[in-house]
Amino acid sequence: MYYHPVEPIPVSIDKSLDYLFLNEIHNRLNFKWYASDKLTIALEARNRIYMGQMIREFPDYEDFVDDDNGYFDMGTVLLSADSWFLHTMLDRAWVDYTSGKLQVRLGRQRINWGTNLVSNPNDVFNTFSYFDFDYEERPGTDGIRVQYYTGVTSSAELVYKIGHNSDETAIAGMYRFSKFDYDIQFLGGRVGKDFVFGGGWAGDIKGAGFRGEATWFRPRDKGNTANFETFVASVSADYTFPNSFYLHFGTLFNSYGTTGDAGGRSFFAPDISAKMLSLGKYQLFGQISYPVTPLFSTNLSAMVNPCDGSSFLGPALTYSLGNNWELMLNGQLFFGRDGTEYGDYGQAVYARVKWAF
């Protein structure tokens, strides 16, 4: 569980407003009941108070926060005024039964099929936004997950996601195994409007992490011109030097992406899809970090769309204030012409104080 006050959240804004401020008090409560050696029940909630200029200038911001993409609407605004509101949401609510090699989990849960650290074409159930840095737990899915461990390093699983109609329903399976010191996976199924087929790997080359994944999205209804076919793939490598200096590089390819100006969406929308992790055909990512002292660490990440020349820069400083207390200063700086992938979002600066208890 943790609590941290004072965090501005960015959205796409009217550039006639030079500065906007938003403060957030964010509390998370996690509960687990180990009913028996086979049965576990979990309930986790996000409680957030938003205050400031953003609420006054954008009345729809409250609806933006309250949007729940799950089958069950587990979020609600408890209190609201002109410049603040209190929102709560259950983002985990599941029952888990484990017996021998079989594990069955029913309810809202995190289903992470990705192997990369940033861009995950295999994460077809609950894709997350890299820019939503304050949500370490990441989104969940309403459904049932059945896993069977076929060996020490291999497993098969089947996931069914509940939907209000066939375009929201998903059912897919994955098989994981280890070979040549690599973890390898293959997946396939029907996810929303598409059939999906993909795979990925995670291993290392001379101590450097080497990961990759790819997914082919093929429309179930080829007569629906609003849907499209695409192939999305990402590869990354990361390495930690003996002095703890860390390097991470990655690239993303989207066959449906454009090679022109790629603007036209919000990175902070809650309905991000693994099918469109980038609007451009290519995306480059880089990250470096270094712990200056055991209490103070630095980090710098960047994304570039090489086709339209737009870019993102994310500097961050983290300092441990004491036991379970942490201070973070973070920037999300977007650059580019109007209409480019990163050019319409301006710059945001964050200050976060976090207390884990």
N, C-alpha and C positions, 0 to 999 in steps of 0.2 A: 504494500500500500504506500502511496506517496501523496504529497501535497506540495504545490508550488504556486506562488502568486506572481502577478505582473508579467503577463506574456501577450504581446500583440500578435494577432493572427492576420495574415495578408489575404486579400481577395482582389479580383480585378476591379479597378476603381476608375472613376472619372478623373482624367488628368488635369481638369480645371481646379481640382482640389490638390494643392501642393503637398499637404501633410494631413495624415489621419492618425489618430491614436486609438488603441483598444487595449484594455487591461482584462486579464483573465485570472480567476482563482480556480484552480483545477484540483479536484480531489478524487482519488481512485480508491475504491474499497473492494478487496478480493476476499472471498470466503470459499472454503472447501470443507466438505464433510466426508471423512473416510468412514462410510457406514459399515463397511466390512472389508475383508482382504480382497474382495473382488469388485466392490461397488463404491464409486466416488461420485459426489455431487458438487458442482461448482457454480458459483454465482458471483459475477463481477460487474461493478457499476462505475460509470464516469459521471461525476457531478461537477458542473462548471458554471461559474458566474461570469458573465461578460459585462463589461462596463466601458463607457467612453463615447468618443465622437463617432466612431464607426456605426454604433447602434442608432444614433440620432440621424446621421446622414443617409443610412441605408436601412430603412424599415424591414426590407426583405431578408436582412441578415439573420434574423431570428428563425425564419423558415428554412434558410440554408443550413443552419446548425441542427435544426430539428428533423432534417430529412433522414429517414431510416430506410436503407435499401433492402433490409431483410424481409422475409415473408411476414413476420410479426413486427408490428410497430412497438418497439420497446423503449422509445424515447418520448419525453414530454417536457414542455416548458411549465415549470411549477409556479414561477412568479415572473412578472414582466412590468416594465415601466418604459418611459420615453428613452432613457439612456442606459438601461441595464436589464438583464433578465437572467433567471436561474434555470438551467437545463440539466436533466438527468437522463441517462440511457444505460440499459443493460446491454453490454456488448459481449458478454459471456454468460451462458446459462445452459449447462449440459449435465447429463448423467452418463457416467462411464462404467461399463461392465467389462472386466478382464478375467479371462479364465484360460490358463495355459498359454497357447499360442494365439488365441483369439481375443481381439479387443473390439468392442462396439461402443460408439459414443453418439448420443442423440441430443440434439439441441443446437444452440448458437455456439459455434466453436471456430477456432482458427485452423484453416487447412492450408498449410504452406507446402506447395510442391516445387517452389523455385530452388535453384542451386546457386545462382548468382547473389551478390550482396546488394545490388541496386536495381537492375532491370531483369524482370522475371517473366518471360513469355510462357513458362510452364505453370505459373500461378494463376490458373484459370478461374478459381473459385472466389478468391478475395484479394484482388490486386491492391497494392498500397502505393501511395505517392511518396517518393523520396523527399519531397519538400515538406511533408507533414512530420517534421522531426520530433514533435512533442508527443506523438502517439506511438510509443515503443511497442505496445501490445499489438497494434495493427488490427484491421477490421476482421470480423467473423462472418460465418455462413450459417444459415438456418438449414439444418438437414441431418442426415445420418451418415456416419463413417464406419465402415467395417474393415478392420485390418487383420491379416493372418500372417504370422511370421513363419515363413517357410524354412528358415535357417538362421544361423547366427547373424549373418549380414544380408539377409534377403527377406523381402516381404511383399505381399500383394494386398491391395486395398481397393475398395469400391466406395464411392461417395455419391449420395443422392441429395441434391439441393432442392428444397421445396420452392415452388413458384406459383404465382396466381394464374399463370397460363403457360402454354408450352414454350413460349419465347423467353420465359423467366426460369423455367425448370432446367436442371442440369443433372446428368448422370454420367460419370466417367470413372475409369479405373486406371491404376498405375501398378507397375511391377518394378521393384528395386532389387539390385543385387550388386555384389562386388566382384571385380575382375581386374587383374593386372594392377592392383593397388588403387583402383578407381571405383567410386560409387557411381553406378550407371542406372538410369531409369528410363522407362518408356510409358507413355500414357495415351489414352484414346477415349473417345466418348462423344456425347452430345451435350453441348453447353449453350443454352439459349438458342439463338438462331443459327448456330453453326455446329458442324461436326469438327472435332478437333483431334489432331494426331501430333504427337511430339515426343521429345526425349531430352535428356540432359546428362551431364556428368560432373563430378567433382573429384579432384585429385591434386597432385602437385608435380612440379618439375624442378628437381634439385632444390627442394625446400620452399619453392614459390607456389602458392595456391593457384590452381588452374581450373576454371569452371566454365561451363557453357550450357546453353539450353536453346531449344528451338521448338516452335509450334506452328502447325499449318491449320488455318481456320478456313473451312469450306462451307459456304452457305447451304443450309438444309433445303431451302426453297430457292432454286436458281432463277425462278421467274420474278423474285422480288428484287427489283433494281436498287432499292434503298440499302440492301445488304451487299457486302463485297467479300471477295476472297483475298486472303493475304497470308504471307509467310513472315513470321517474326523470329529473329534469332539474336542472341547476345553471347558474347565471350568476354571473360575478365581474367585478370591475373593480379595477385597481390603478394607482397613479400615484407616480412618484418626483419630488419637488420639486428645484429647483436646488441646495438645500443638502443633498440626499441623504435628507431625511425621506421615509419610504415609507408609503403607505396601501394597504390591501387589504381589500376587502369582497366577500362572496359570500353566496349563498342556495341552498338545496337543497330540492327538492320530491320527495316519494315518495308516489305515489297510494295505495299499500298501507299507508303508515304510519298510526299511530293519532293521534288528537287527545287521547287521555287519557294516563295515566301510561305511559311507554314503556320501562320497565326490562326486563331479562331476557337480557342477553348480555354477553360480555367484549369490550372494544375491542381486547384484545391477543391474541385468538385468531388462528391463522394462516390460517383459512379464510374471511376476509372476502370478501363478494361485492358486485359493483357493483349488484346487484339490491336490496341492503339496506344502503346507505351510512348510513342513519339509520333508527331504529325509529319516530321520530315523523314526522308528515306534513310538517313543516317544520323547517328548520335554518338558523340565521343564523350567519355567521362574520365576524369582524373582526380585523385585524392592523395594528399600527403598529410601525415600527422606525426607529432613528436611530443613525448612527455618531458617537458623542460625540467620539472622536478616531480617527485612522487605525488605532489598535490596540484600541480599546474600543468595542463596539457594544451597543445595547439592543434588546429586542424584547418585544412583548406581543401575545398572540393570545387570542381568546375565541370560544366557541361557545355558542349558546343554543337550547334547544327552547322556543319561545314558547307551546306548548300545555300542557306540564306544568310550566313555570317552572324547569327545571333548567338548569345552566350549567357551562361549563368555562372556566378561566382559566389561561393559560400564560405567565408571565413568564420571560425568559431574558436572561442577561448573558454576553457573550463577550469574552475578552481574549487578544490575541496575546502569548504569553510570549517568543517569539523565532522564528527561522527554523524553520518547520514544526511549531511547538509552539503549542497552543491550549488555553485553559482555558474551560470553560463551566459556568455555574450555571443550572439550569433547574428550574422548578416545573410540576407538573401538578396543578391544584387543581380538584376536582369538587365541585359544590354542588347540593343538592336533597333532596327528601324520599325516603325509602325507596321503591323501586319506580319512580322516575322515570328518565329516560334517563341522566342524569349523576349521579344521587344516591347510587349504591351503591358508589362507588369510592374515597372518601376523598381524601386528599392525598398526593402524592409529591414529594420533592425530590431532585434529581440533582446530582452533581458529576462532571465529565468532564475528563480530561486527554487530549489527542489529539496524537499524533506521526505525521506523514506522512513516509515515507522511500522 
